Amino acid sequence: MSVGLRPRRLLARIARPGPAPEDAVRAAGDLVAGGCAVGLEVRGSDPAGVLAELAGRLDAAGLAASCEVTVRADRFVDPGPLHSAPALALALDGPPTDVDRIAAALPAARVVVHAAGPEAVQRCRAFAGRRVRLVAGRGVATGLSFVRCLNVLMAGAGEPAVATTDPRLIAVTGERAAWNGRPPQSWEHVMPWGHPTEEQHRLLAAGHTVRVLVPVAEAWS
């Protein structure tokens, strides 16, 4: 059974883009209790509304400090709604032009860079001094781009988050971090909810931060 979901929610999860905020926060609590950090990925048609609800629920549960909320930058004409939840750590995903526009107004927000993007390395250079989540993809070319991006971020002054479940890329990430003298608390691994926990436990036992991404949809009855 999935962490943090009641049995009666399982069928609904199949048909929805993610658990409702209350279930996502419950799952986050279980993950934090197990030693993981959490990334809540806001989905659905009303991201501002879900963000506001999450802020309240995470604060009430005492989980805000352990969670980061990912939002689609292209869903916001201006960053106003994002400024309304200052206690939450934010990550910005979506088309690069929209991410860069919102990121300029929110310097503390994490920027999501997809290694498969045509300007991934250039964007990593531009954001190497801030919080960046590097997302792996498929294919040899993307793997090479991922490693080039990784080299830039690990040598920078920011806080990289490396999103991959590929054992080879996980190993390369550790090597690059060690080469650049980075302590474990200066960067983190990112893995999807439901990924086998053996790898997560191994990384946690080695002193690494592991952030688990949990999708969040609008509430439903």
C-alpha positions as CSV (number, residue, x, y, z in Angstrom):
1,M,0.0,0.0,0.0
2,S,1.2,3.5,-0.8
3,V,2.6,5.5,2.2
4,G,0.1,7.8,3.8
5,L,-3.0,6.8,1.8
6,R,-6.1,5.1,3.2
7,P,-7.4,2.1,1.3
8,R,-10.5,3.9,0.2
9,R,-8.3,6.5,-1.6
10,L,-6.4,4.0,-3.8
11,L,-9.0,3.8,-6.6
12,A,-9.3,7.6,-6.6
13,R,-5.5,7.9,-7.0
14,I,-5.6,5.9,-10.2
15,A,-8.0,8.3,-11.8
16,R,-6.5,11.5,-10.4
17,P,-3.2,13.3,-11.1
18,G,-2.1,12.8,-7.4
19,P,-3.5,12.6,-3.9
20,A,-5.5,15.5,-2.4
21,P,-3.7,17.9,-0.2
22,E,-4.8,16.2,3.0
23,D,-3.5,12.8,1.8
24,A,-0.3,14.4,0.4
25,V,0.5,16.0,3.8
26,R,-0.2,12.7,5.5
27,A,2.3,11.0,3.2
28,A,4.8,13.8,3.8
29,G,4.5,13.2,7.6
30,D,5.3,9.5,7.1
31,L,8.2,10.3,4.9
32,V,9.7,12.9,7.3
33,A,9.3,10.5,10.1
34,G,11.4,8.0,8.1
35,G,14.2,10.5,7.7
36,C,13.4,11.9,4.2
37,A,12.8,15.4,3.1
38,V,9.7,15.9,0.9
39,G,8.9,17.7,-2.4
40,L,5.2,18.3,-3.0
41,E,4.4,18.8,-6.7
42,V,1.4,20.9,-7.2
43,R,-0.8,19.8,-10.1
44,G,-4.3,20.5,-11.3
45,S,-6.1,23.5,-12.7
46,D,-5.9,25.7,-9.6
47,P,-2.2,25.7,-8.4
48,A,-2.6,28.9,-6.4
49,G,-5.5,27.4,-4.4
50,V,-3.7,24.2,-3.8
51,L,-0.6,26.1,-2.7
52,A,-2.6,28.1,-0.2
53,E,-4.2,25.0,1.2
54,L,-0.8,23.2,1.5
55,A,0.8,26.1,3.3
56,G,-1.9,25.9,6.0
57,R,-1.8,22.1,6.3
58,L,2.0,21.9,6.4
59,D,2.2,24.6,9.0
60,A,-0.4,23.0,11.2
61,A,1.4,19.6,10.9
62,G,4.8,21.1,11.7
63,L,6.2,19.9,8.4
64,A,6.8,23.2,6.5
65,A,10.6,23.2,7.3
66,S,11.0,19.7,5.8
67,C,9.0,20.3,2.6
68,E,9.5,22.0,-0.7
69,V,6.6,22.8,-3.0
70,T,7.1,22.6,-6.7
71,V,4.8,24.8,-8.9
72,R,4.5,25.3,-12.6
73,A,5.8,28.8,-13.4
74,D,3.7,29.0,-16.5
75,R,0.5,28.9,-14.4
76,F,1.3,32.3,-12.9
77,V,1.1,35.5,-14.8
78,D,2.9,37.2,-11.9
79,P,4.6,35.9,-8.8
80,G,2.0,37.5,-6.4
81,P,0.3,34.2,-5.3
82,L,3.8,32.7,-4.7
83,H,4.8,35.6,-2.4
84,S,1.7,34.8,-0.3
85,A,3.3,31.6,1.1
86,P,6.7,33.0,2.3
87,A,7.1,30.2,4.9
88,L,7.2,27.5,2.1
89,A,10.4,26.6,0.2
90,L,9.4,26.8,-3.5
91,A,10.7,25.1,-6.6
92,L,9.8,26.4,-10.1
93,D,9.2,24.0,-13.0
94,G,7.9,24.5,-16.5
95,P,9.0,26.3,-19.7
96,P,12.4,27.9,-19.2
97,T,11.2,31.4,-20.1
98,D,8.5,31.3,-17.5
99,V,10.7,29.7,-14.9
100,D,13.4,32.4,-15.4
101,R,10.8,35.2,-15.3
102,I,9.4,34.1,-12.0
103,A,12.8,33.1,-10.6
104,A,14.0,36.7,-11.1
105,A,11.4,37.8,-8.6
106,L,11.9,34.9,-6.2
107,P,15.7,34.6,-5.6
108,A,15.2,32.0,-2.8
109,A,13.1,29.6,-5.0
110,R,14.7,26.5,-6.5
111,V,14.9,26.4,-10.3
112,V,14.2,23.1,-12.0
113,V,16.5,22.4,-15.0
114,H,15.8,19.4,-17.2
115,A,19.0,17.9,-18.6
116,A,17.2,17.1,-21.9
117,G,16.6,20.8,-22.5
118,P,18.6,22.4,-25.3
119,E,20.2,25.0,-23.1
120,A,20.5,23.0,-19.9
121,V,24.2,23.6,-19.4
122,Q,23.9,27.3,-20.0
123,R,21.0,27.6,-17.5
124,C,22.9,25.6,-14.9
125,R,25.8,28.1,-15.3
126,A,23.4,31.0,-14.9
127,F,21.8,29.6,-11.8
128,A,24.9,27.8,-10.3
129,G,24.9,30.2,-7.3
130,R,21.3,29.3,-6.2
131,R,19.1,26.3,-5.5
132,V,18.8,24.1,-8.6
133,R,17.1,20.8,-9.1
134,L,18.7,18.9,-12.0
135,V,16.4,16.4,-13.6
136,A,17.7,13.4,-15.6
137,G,16.1,12.1,-18.7
138,R,16.5,9.2,-21.2
139,G,19.0,8.6,-23.9
140,V,22.8,8.9,-24.2
141,A,22.8,12.5,-25.2
142,T,20.7,13.5,-22.2
143,G,23.0,11.5,-19.9
144,L,26.0,13.4,-21.2
145,S,24.1,16.7,-20.7
146,F,23.2,15.6,-17.2
147,V,26.9,15.0,-16.3
148,R,28.0,18.4,-17.8
149,C,25.2,20.1,-15.8
150,L,26.2,18.2,-12.7
151,N,29.9,19.3,-13.1
152,V,28.7,23.0,-13.3
153,L,26.4,22.8,-10.3
154,M,28.7,20.8,-8.0
155,A,31.5,23.3,-8.7
156,G,29.2,26.3,-8.0
157,A,28.2,28.0,-4.8
158,G,24.5,27.0,-4.9
159,E,22.6,24.0,-3.5
160,P,22.1,21.3,-6.1
161,A,19.3,18.7,-5.9
162,V,19.9,15.8,-8.3
163,A,16.7,14.0,-9.5
164,T,17.6,10.6,-10.9
165,T,17.0,6.9,-10.0
166,D,19.7,5.7,-12.4
167,P,22.3,3.9,-10.2
168,R,25.1,4.9,-12.6
169,L,24.1,8.6,-12.4
170,I,23.7,8.4,-8.6
171,A,27.2,7.0,-8.4
172,V,28.6,9.8,-10.7
173,T,26.8,12.4,-8.6
174,G,28.5,11.1,-5.4
175,E,31.9,11.2,-7.2
176,R,31.4,14.8,-8.5
177,A,30.3,15.9,-5.0
178,A,33.4,14.3,-3.4
179,W,35.7,15.8,-6.1
180,N,34.4,19.3,-5.4
181,G,34.7,18.8,-1.6
182,R,31.0,19.1,-1.0
183,P,29.7,17.9,2.4
184,P,26.5,15.8,2.2
185,Q,24.3,18.6,3.6
186,S,25.2,21.0,0.8
187,W,23.2,19.0,-1.9
188,E,20.5,16.4,-2.1
189,H,19.2,13.4,-4.0
190,V,15.6,13.6,-5.3
191,M,13.5,10.5,-6.0
192,P,9.8,10.0,-7.0
193,W,7.2,8.7,-4.5
194,G,6.9,5.0,-4.9
195,H,10.5,4.4,-5.9
196,P,11.9,1.3,-4.1
197,T,13.0,2.4,-0.7
198,E,16.1,0.3,-0.5
199,E,18.1,2.8,-2.4
200,Q,16.7,5.7,-0.3
201,H,17.6,3.8,2.9
202,R,21.1,3.2,1.6
203,L,21.6,6.9,0.8
204,L,20.1,8.0,4.1
205,A,22.4,5.6,6.0
206,A,25.4,7.2,4.2
207,G,24.4,10.6,5.5
208,H,22.8,12.0,2.4
209,T,19.6,14.0,2.1
210,V,16.9,12.3,0.1
211,R,13.9,14.3,-1.0
212,V,10.9,12.3,-2.1
213,L,8.5,13.9,-4.6
214,V,4.8,13.5,-3.9
215,P,2.3,14.8,-6.5
216,V,-0.6,16.9,-5.2
217,A,-4.0,17.5,-6.9
218,E,-7.0,19.6,-5.9
219,A,-9.0,18.3,-3.0
220,W,-12.0,16.1,-3.8
221,S,-14.8,14.6,-1.8
